[in-house]
């Protein structure tokens, strides 16, 4: 049974059925024609394969002093030399048709790989944020990589090898029955059945070993990517050795499973050779006795031997094809499981585009929970009038960032409604909703490309002048101008070549270029120092001007000018009002403000003391000078 508690055969059949539309693409008649011609050349190649050994037989008989009379071979070819030439020419023609078949089918196979890989990639972006937070990027990339390779294996082997092998067996059975009698057919049939049974049994045994190896491979790859993405954190805590040990544990498991894989393959190959050799021994002994009795010629003995040697190729290939298909099915099981995961947030059939008139936002009695036993927002109601700024503050875990995720409709709420200009977010398309909202997050993650690419990501068809203008308005134009490569400067993995403030300015420029009517600032300055914070705040003021803005704030000093401040506590609105009004209430907001003010004053005092110490150090080092 597999991990879904389905029988392996059922799972394999279901996977092959799911692959069929890609093997025979309904929307591509040109590819269907390629499949047809590839199959035709395949049949021709197999017919030639069945004819070739006869030239070998007749050449042998001719060399042995016999005079074979064959109606379908011209007399000019009935010489030993010409028979040998015909034998090799036939093999050349057979090989040519085989290669032509493969060339014709190449585009079909690659089309199937591309379509499934594209479908999986698109599906990954349709899945919910909840799914991606629970999965590891390294593991997902490995699943897709192995699944894509597995698809190509199945596509090629299903059409190009399985059916031709069955056809070849049928031709050989007919030839042996017609020329040598049913006894040879019986021996060959028993050999083929025993060979196939052993191959299937041994391959099924090896499937679990392959799964274990894949699991260890995925684990090692995940740990490797996680560790490299968190390179600085590893260095901060000096945990290189621990990371290496975690990686080595997974690689040790991979080593163990991979060793089992190769060892089991050796036993499989040995068993196949033993079974086929036994069948071949019986047939050759039968033919040798027949030659001694005069019932067969020496050419017949050579013909039987040649046919059996040719039979060993598709037989061995059947084992290879079965193993590859089963292993490929194992490799793409996870990929198809990913495709089977339903999207949590989907557009309604009657969903329409969001019609933005002025960008007013309204939360009406909203309840939301990530898990059934973990409520996050409880009966939350507030409005953000068009063109106004509303700040949301509160202790950690109060549900502040959840509000931004709900506005983007990364999740659907359990109760209540969220409206933009009177339109329920669940009634409009996600594409039009997200096009209307701009986001400057706390942790800006950039693509591993140039500064220009990351700014232009806000509007991919923007002109170069517009990109430069957005950078100037975000107060990063001067910094970019000082760089040797300017806008073409690579930012590194996740933007690690830029400072926190520089990354935030790129994010602001990107949002300015998008020019959305609604803006969300999700703790956009909480990770910055005070000086940089003021610079970024000035840039954010430019961005939010005349836009409906929701500010999720950690530092209260950045939102004192907000039109309204909403204080969340334990998922509920505890207080609301302007800055002065909330201070006058002397409640939760006032308590938070006082703590942050005390922390800021202590920080300033420490800074002044540090500067005084540095001045005193300089004075003590220069006793010959009189202190001012």
KEGUBA-278167 format. One record per residue (C-alpha): residue number from 1; z negated, y, x. Coordinates in steps of 0.2 Angstrom, whole numbers, plus 2048, in hexadecimal, padded with zeros to 3 digits. Each point is the difference from the previous one (the first is absolute). Example, Ala and Ser with C-alpha at 12.3 -4.5 7.8 and 13.67 -1.06 7.14 Angstrom:
<rs>
R  nr  zz  yy  xx
R   1 7D9 7EA 83E
R   2 803 811 806
</rs>
This chain:
<rs>
R  nr  zz  yy  xx
R   1 800 800 800
R   2 803 812 806
R   3 7F4 80E 7FF
R   4 805 804 7EE
R   5 7FC 7EE 7FB
R   6 812 7FC 7FC
R   7 808 7F0 807
R   8 80A 803 810
R   9 810 7FA 7F8
R  10 7FE 80B 7F1
R  11 7FC 80F 80B
R  12 810 7FC 80B
R  13 80B 7FE 7F1
R  14 7FA 810 7F8
R  15 803 809 811
R  16 812 7F9 801
R  17 803 805 7EE
R  18 7FA 812 804
R  19 80C 800 80F
R  20 80F 7FB 7F7
R  21 806 811 7FA
R  22 800 805 812
R  23 80A 7F1 805
R  24 80D 803 7F2
R  25 7FF 813 7FD
R  26 807 804 7EF
R  27 803 812 804
R  28 80B 7FC 80F
R  29 810 7F6 7FC
R  30 806 802 812
R  31 7F1 7F7 806
R  32 802 7F2 7F3
R  33 812 7FE 807
R  34 7FA 7FF 811
R  35 7F4 7F2 7FB
R  36 80F 7F7 7F7
R  37 80B 800 80F
R  38 7F1 7FC 80C
R  39 7FD 7F1 7F5
R  40 812 7FB 800
R  41 802 801 813
R  42 7F0 7F6 800
R  43 808 7F2 7F6
R  44 80F 800 80B
R  45 7F6 7FF 80F
R  46 7F6 7F0 7F9
R  47 811 7F8 7FC
R  48 806 802 811
R  49 7F0 7FA 807
R  50 802 7F0 7F6
R  51 812 7FE 807
R  52 7FD 803 812
R  53 7F8 7EF 804
R  54 810 7F7 7FA
R  55 80A 807 80F
R  56 7F3 7F9 80B
R  57 801 7EF 7F8
R  58 813 7FF 801
R  59 801 807 812
R  60 7F3 7F2 805
R  61 80B 7F2 7F7
R  62 810 807 808
R  63 7F7 7FF 811
R  64 7FA 7EE 7FC
R  65 812 7FA 7FD
R  66 800 801 7ED
R  67 80E 809 7F6
R  68 7F7 809 7F2
R  69 80C 805 7F2
R  70 7F9 80F 7F6
R  71 80B 808 7F3
R  72 7F8 811 801
R  73 802 802 812
R  74 811 804 807
R  75 807 7F3 80D
R  76 801 80E 80D
R  77 7ED 801 800
R  78 7FE 7ED 801
R  79 7FD 800 813
R  80 7EF 7FF 808
R  81 803 811 808
R  82 806 809 7F0
R  83 7F1 7F7 7F7
R  84 7F4 808 80C
R  85 809 811 7FF
R  86 7FF 7FF 7ED
R  87 7EE 7FB 801
R  88 7FB 80F 80A
R  89 80C 80C 7F6
R  90 7F8 7FA 7F0
R  91 7EE 804 807
R  92 806 811 805
R  93 807 803 7EE
R  94 7F0 7FA 7F9
R  95 7F6 80C 80B
R  96 80B 80E 7FB
R  97 7FE 7FE 7EE
R  98 7ED 7FF 802
R  99 800 810 80A
R 100 80B 808 7F3
R 101 7F4 7FB 7F3
R 102 7F1 807 809
R 103 809 811 803
R 104 805 801 7EE
R 105 7EE 7FD 7FA
R 106 7F8 80B 80D
R 107 801 810 7F4
R 108 7F9 7F6 7F1
R 109 7F1 7FA 80A
R 110 7FD 812 807
R 111 802 808 7EF
R 112 7F3 7F4 7F9
R 113 7F4 804 80E
R 114 803 813 7FE
R 115 7FE 800 7ED
R 116 7EF 7F6 800
R 117 7F9 80A 80F
R 118 805 810 7F6
R 119 7F8 7FA 7F0
R 120 7F0 7FB 809
R 121 7FF 811 809
R 122 803 80A 7EF
R 123 7F3 7F4 7F8
R 124 7F3 804 80D
R 125 801 813 7FC
R 126 7FF 7FC 7ED
R 127 7F0 7F7 802
R 128 7EF 809 7FD
R 129 7F6 809 80D
R 130 7F2 7F3 7FC
R 131 80C 7F2 806
R 132 804 809 811
R 133 7ED 805 803
R 134 7FC 7ED 7FE
R 135 80E 7FA 80C
R 136 803 802 812
R 137 810 808 806
R 138 803 7F4 80F
R 139 7FE 7F1 7F4
R 140 80C 807 7F4
R 141 80D 804 80D
R 142 7FF 7EE 807
R 143 802 7F8 7EF
R 144 810 80B 7FD
R 145 807 7FC 811
R 146 7FD 7ED 7FE
R 147 806 800 7EE
R 148 810 809 805
R 149 804 7F3 80D
R 150 7FC 7F2 7F4
R 151 80C 807 7F3
R 152 80F 800 80C
R 153 7FB 7EE 805
R 154 800 7FA 7EE
R 155 810 80A 7FB
R 156 80A 7F8 80E
R 157 7F9 7EE 800
R 158 801 7FF 7ED
R 159 812 803 7FE
R 160 807 7FC 811
R 161 7F7 7F0 804
R 162 7F8 7F7 7F2
R 163 80F 7FE 7F5
R 164 80C 7FC 80E
R 165 7F4 7F2 807
R 166 800 7F8 7EF
R 167 813 800 7FF
R 168 801 7F9 812
R 169 7F4 7F1 7FB
R 170 80B 7FD 7F1
R 171 810 7FF 80A
R 172 7F8 7F4 80D
R 173 7FA 7F5 7F2
R 174 811 7FF 7F9
R 175 808 7FC 811
R 176 7F4 7F3 805
R 177 801 7F7 7EF
R 178 813 800 800
R 179 803 7FB 812
R 180 7F1 7F5 804
R 181 7F7 7FB 7F1
R 182 7F0 804 7F6
R 183 7F5 7F8 80D
R 184 802 80F 80C
R 185 7FE 80C 7F1
R 186 7EF 7F8 7FC
R 187 7FA 801 812
R 188 805 812 802
R 189 7F8 804 7EF
R 190 7F0 7F8 805
R 191 800 809 810
R 192 804 811 7F8
R 193 7F2 7FD 7F3
R 194 7F3 7FB 80D
R 195 806 80F 80B
R 196 7FF 80C 7F2
R 197 7EF 7FA 7F9
R 198 7F8 800 812
R 199 807 812 803
R 200 7F9 807 7EF
R 201 7F0 7F7 803
R 202 7FE 807 812
R 203 806 811 7FB
R 204 7F4 802 7F2
R 205 7F2 7FB 80C
R 206 806 80E 80B
R 207 800 80D 7F3
R 208 7ED 802 800
R 209 800 802 813
R 210 80E 80D 7FE
R 211 7F5 809 7F3
R 212 7F1 800 80C
R 213 80B 807 80E
R 214 807 80E 7F5
R 215 7EE 804 7FA
R 216 7FA 801 812
R 217 810 80A 805
R 218 7FD 80D 7F2
R 219 7EE 801 804
R 220 804 804 813
R 221 80D 80C 7FB
R 222 7F5 809 7F4
R 223 7F2 802 80C
R 224 80C 806 80E
R 225 807 80E 7F4
R 226 7EF 805 7FA
R 227 7F9 801 811
R 228 80F 80A 807
R 229 800 80C 7F1
R 230 7EE 803 803
R 231 802 802 813
R 232 7F5 80F 802
R 233 7F2 7F9 7F6
R 234 801 7F0 80B
R 235 7FE 80C 80F
R 236 7F2 80A 7F8
R 237 7F5 7F1 7FF
R 238 806 7F6 80F
R 239 804 7F1 7F6
R 240 810 7FB 809
R 241 7F8 7EF 804
R 242 7FB 7FD 7EF
R 243 811 804 7F9
R 244 808 7F4 80D
R 245 7F4 7F2 7FB
R 246 804 802 7EE
R 247 813 800 804
R 248 7FD 7F1 80B
R 249 7F7 7F6 7F3
R 250 80F 802 7F4
R 251 80C 7FC 80F
R 252 7F6 7F0 804
R 253 802 7FA 7EE
R 254 812 804 801
R 255 801 7F6 811
R 256 7F8 7F1 7F8
R 257 80B 801 7F0
R 258 810 803 80A
R 259 7FC 7F1 80C
R 260 7FE 7F5 7F0
R 261 810 806 7FA
R 262 80A 7FB 810
R 263 7F6 7F0 801
R 264 804 7FB 7EE
R 265 812 805 803
R 266 801 7F3 80F
R 267 7F9 7F2 7F5
R 268 80D 805 7F2
R 269 80F 7FF 80C
R 270 7FA 7F0 807
R 271 7FE 7F8 7EF
R 272 811 806 7FB
R 273 809 7F9 80F
R 274 7F7 7EF 7FE
R 275 805 7FE 7EE
R 276 812 805 803
R 277 802 7F5 810
R 278 7FA 7F1 7F6
R 279 80D 803 7F3
R 280 80D 802 80D
R 281 7FB 7F1 809
R 282 802 7F5 7F0
R 283 812 807 7FD
R 284 806 7FE 812
R 285 7FA 7EE 800
R 286 808 7FD 7F0
R 287 811 807 807
R 288 7FE 7F7 810
R 289 7FF 7F0 7F8
R 290 80E 804 7F5
R 291 80B 804 80F
R 292 7FB 7EF 808
R 293 805 7F7 7F0
R 294 811 80A 7FF
R 295 7FC 809 7F0
R 296 800 811 809
R 297 809 807 80E
R 298 7F9 809 80F
R 299 806 810 7F8
R 300 7F5 7FC 7F1
R 301 7F1 7FE 80B
R 302 804 811 808
R 303 803 808 7EF
R 304 7EF 7FA 7F9
R 305 7F7 806 80F
R 306 809 811 7FF
R 307 7FC 802 7ED
R 308 7EE 7FB 803
R 309 7FF 80D 80E
R 310 808 80D 7F5
R 311 7F4 7FB 7F2
R 312 7F1 803 80C
R 313 805 812 801
R 314 7FE 805 7ED
R 315 7F1 7F4 7FF
R 316 7F7 809 80E
R 317 806 810 7F8
R 318 7F9 7FB 7EF
R 319 7EF 7FE 808
R 320 802 811 809
R 321 806 808 7F0
R 322 7F2 7F9 7F6
R 323 7F3 805 80D
R 324 808 812 801
R 325 801 802 7ED
R 326 7EE 7FA 7FD
R 327 7FA 80B 80F
R 328 80A 80F 7F9
R 329 7F9 7FD 7EF
R 330 7EF 800 808
R 331 804 810 809
R 332 806 809 7F0
R 333 7F3 7FA 7F4
R 334 7F5 80F 805
R 335 80F 80C 7FE
R 336 804 7F9 7EE
R 337 7ED 801 7FC
R 338 802 813 805
R 339 80F 802 7F5
R 340 7F6 7F7 7F2
R 341 7F2 80D 801
R 342 801 80B 7F1
R 343 800 813 802
R 344 7F0 807 7F9
R 345 807 811 7FB
R 346 811 7FF 7F7
R 347 80A 80D 7F6
R 348 801 7FD 7EE
R 349 811 7FB 7F9
R 350 800 811 7F7
R 351 7FA 80A 80F
R 352 808 811 802
R 353 800 80C 80E
R 354 7F2 80C 802
R 355 804 811 7F9
R 356 7F7 80D 80B
R 357 7FE 811 7F7
R 358 7F1 807 809
R 359 7F7 7F2 807
R 360 7F0 800 7F7
R 361 7F5 7F0 802
R 362 7F3 7F9 7F4
R 363 7F4 7F2 802
R 364 7FA 7FA 7EF
R 365 7F1 7F4 7FF
R 366 806 7F6 80E
R 367 7F8 7EF 805
R 368 806 7F7 80F
R 369 7FA 7F1 80A
R 370 808 7F7 80F
R 371 7F6 7F0 7FB
R 372 7F9 7FB 7EF
R 373 7EE 801 807
R 374 803 810 80A
R 375 803 810 7F5
R 376 806 80F 80A
R 377 803 80E 7F3
R 378 7F6 801 7F0
R 379 807 80B 7F2
R 380 807 80D 80B
R 381 808 80F 7F8
R 382 806 810 808
R 383 810 80B 800
R 384 809 808 80E
R 385 80A 80F 7F9
R 386 811 804 806
R 387 800 809 811
R 388 7ED 7FF 802
R 389 7F6 7F7 80D
R 390 7F2 7F3 7FB
R 391 7F5 7F9 80D
R 392 7F8 7EF 7FE
R 393 7F0 7FD 80B
R 394 7F2 7F3 800
R 395 7F7 7F4 80B
R 396 809 7F2 808
R 397 806 7F2 7F4
R 398 7FF 80C 7F1
R 399 812 7FD 7FC
R 400 808 80F 807
R 401 80F 7F8 809
R 402 802 7F4 7F1
R 403 806 80F 7F6
R 404 80E 804 80C
R 405 806 7EE 7FF
R 406 7FF 800 7ED
R 407 80B 810 800
R 408 80D 7F7 80A
R 409 7FE 7F1 7F4
R 410 7FC 7F4 80E
R 411 7F5 7F8 7F3
R 412 7FF 801 7ED
R 413 7F0 805 7F7
R 414 7F7 7F5 7F5
R 415 7FB 80E 7F3
R 416 805 811 7FC
R 417 810 80A 805
R 418 806 80A 80F
R 419 80D 80D 7FA
R 420 80C 80C 809
R 421 807 80E 7F5
R 422 7FA 7F5 7F1
R 423 809 7F0 806
R 424 7F6 7F0 803
R 425 804 7FA 812
R 426 802 7EE 7F8
R 427 80F 806 7F6
R 428 80A 808 80E
R 429 809 7F8 80F
R 430 7F6 7FE 810
R 431 80F 807 80A
R 432 800 810 7F6
R 433 7ED 801 800
R 434 7FF 7FF 813
R 435 80E 80B 803
R 436 7F6 80E 7F7
R 437 7F0 7FE 80B
R 438 7FD 804 812
R 439 7F2 7F9 80B
R 440 7F8 805 810
R 441 7F4 7F2 804
R 442 7F0 800 80B
R 443 808 7F3 80C
R 444 812 804 802
R 445 80A 7F1 806
R 446 812 805 807
R 447 80F 7F4 803
R 448 803 7FB 812
R 449 80F 80C 801
R 450 803 813 804
R 451 7F7 80F 7F9
R 452 810 805 7F7
R 453 801 7EF 7F7
R 454 7EE 801 7FB
R 455 802 811 7F8
R 456 810 7FC 7F8
R 457 7F8 7F1 7F8
R 458 7FA 80D 7F3
R 459 812 802 7FB
R 460 80D 7F5 809
R 461 80F 80B 7FC
R 462 7F8 810 806
R 463 80A 80A 80C
R 464 7FB 804 812
R 465 7FC 812 7FC
R 466 7F4 7FA 7F2
R 467 7F7 7F4 80B
R 468 7FD 80E 80D
R 469 7FB 80C 7F2
R 470 7F3 7F4 7F9
R 471 7F9 7FD 812
R 472 7FE 813 802
R 473 7F7 802 7EF
R 474 7F4 7F1 805
R 475 7FC 80A 810
R 476 807 7F2 80C
R 477 811 808 804
R 478 7F9 809 810
R 479 7F8 7EF 806
R 480 811 7F7 7FD
R 481 809 80D 80A
R 482 7F6 7FE 80F
R 483 804 7ED 801
R 484 80E 7FB 80C
R 485 809 7F6 7F2
R 486 7FB 80C 7F2
R 487 802 7F8 7EF
R 488 807 7F0 807
R 489 7F0 7FC 809
R 490 7FA 7EF 7FB
R 491 7EE 7FF 7F8
R 492 7FC 7EE 805
R 493 7F9 7F2 7F6
R 494 7F7 808 7F0
R 495 802 811 809
R 496 7F4 7FC 80E
R 497 809 80C 80C
R 498 7FA 80F 7F6
R 499 7EF 807 7FD
R 500 7F7 7FF 7EF
R 501 804 812 7FC
R 502 812 7FE 806
R 503 802 7F1 7F4
R 504 7F9 80A 7F2
R 505 80C 80E 803
R 506 80F 7F4 800
R 507 7F9 7F9 7EF
R 508 7FF 811 7F9
R 509 811 804 806
R 510 806 7F0 7F8
R 511 7F8 805 7EF
R 512 807 812 801
R 513 811 7F9 802
R 514 7FE 7F5 7F1
R 515 7FB 80F 7F6
R 516 7F6 7F7 7F2
R 517 7F9 809 7F1
R 518 7EF 7F7 802
R 519 7F7 7FE 810
R 520 7F1 7F4 805
R 521 7F6 804 80F
R 522 7F6 7F1 804
R 523 7F2 805 80C
R 524 80E 807 80B
R 525 7F5 809 80C
R 526 7F0 7F5 801
R 527 805 7F8 810
R 528 804 810 80A
R 529 7F5 80C 80A
R 530 7FB 810 7F9
R 531 80D 80B 809
R 532 80E 7F4 7FB
R 533 7FA 7FF 7EF
R 534 801 812 7FD
R 535 812 800 806
R 536 805 7F1 7F5
R 537 7F7 809 7F1
R 538 80B 80F 803
R 539 810 7F5 800
R 540 7F9 7F7 7F0
R 541 7FE 810 7F7
R 542 812 803 803
R 543 805 7EF 7F9
R 544 7F5 801 7F1
R 545 805 812 7FB
R 546 806 800 7EE
R 547 7FE 7ED 7FF
R 548 7F5 7F6 7F5
R 549 7F4 7F9 80D
R 550 7F3 7F3 800
R 551 7F5 801 810
R 552 7F5 7F1 804
R 553 7F4 808 80C
R 554 7F2 7FA 80D
R 555 7FD 811 808
R 556 7FA 80C 7F2
R 557 805 80F 80A
R 558 812 7FC 7FD
R 559 7FF 801 7ED
R 560 7F5 80F 7FC
R 561 80F 80A 7F9
R 562 805 7F2 7F4
R 563 803 804 7EE
R 564 7F4 7F2 7FB
R 565 7F5 7F4 80A
R 566 7FC 7EF 7F8
R 567 7F2 7F6 808
R 568 801 7ED 7FE
R 569 7F1 7F5 801
R 570 800 7ED 7FD
R 571 811 802 7F8
R 572 7FB 80D 7F3
R 573 801 813 800
R 574 7EF 807 804
R 575 804 812 802
R 576 80F 80C 7FE
R 577 803 812 803
R 578 805 80D 80D
R 579 7F7 800 811
R 580 7F4 80E 7FC
R 581 7FC 7F8 7EF
R 582 7FC 7EF 808
R 583 7F5 808 80D
R 584 7F6 809 7F2
R 585 7FD 7F0 7F7
R 586 7F7 7F9 810
R 587 806 7EE 7FC
R 588 80A 7F3 80A
R 589 80D 80C 806
R 590 7F3 80D 806
R 591 7F7 7F1 809
R 592 810 7FB 809
R 593 805 812 804
R 594 7EF 803 808
R 595 801 7EF 80A
R 596 811 805 807
R 597 7FB 812 804
R 598 7F1 7F9 80A
R 599 80B 7F4 809
R 600 80C 80E 804
R 601 7F2 80B 806
R 602 7F9 7F2 80B
R 603 811 7FD 807
R 604 802 813 804
R 605 7EF 800 808
R 606 804 7F1 80B
R 607 810 808 805
R 608 7F8 810 805
R 609 7F3 7F7 80A
R 610 80D 7F6 809
R 611 809 810 804
R 612 7F0 808 807
R 613 7FD 7F1 80B
R 614 811 801 807
R 615 7FD 813 804
R 616 7EF 7FC 808
R 617 808 7F3 80A
R 618 80D 80C 807
R 619 7F3 80D 804
R 620 7F5 7F3 809
R 621 80F 7FB 80B
R 622 802 812 806
R 623 7EF 806 805
R 624 808 80D 80C
R 625 806 80A 7F0
R 626 7F4 80A 7F6
R 627 800 7FA 7ED
R 628 807 80D 7F4
</rs>
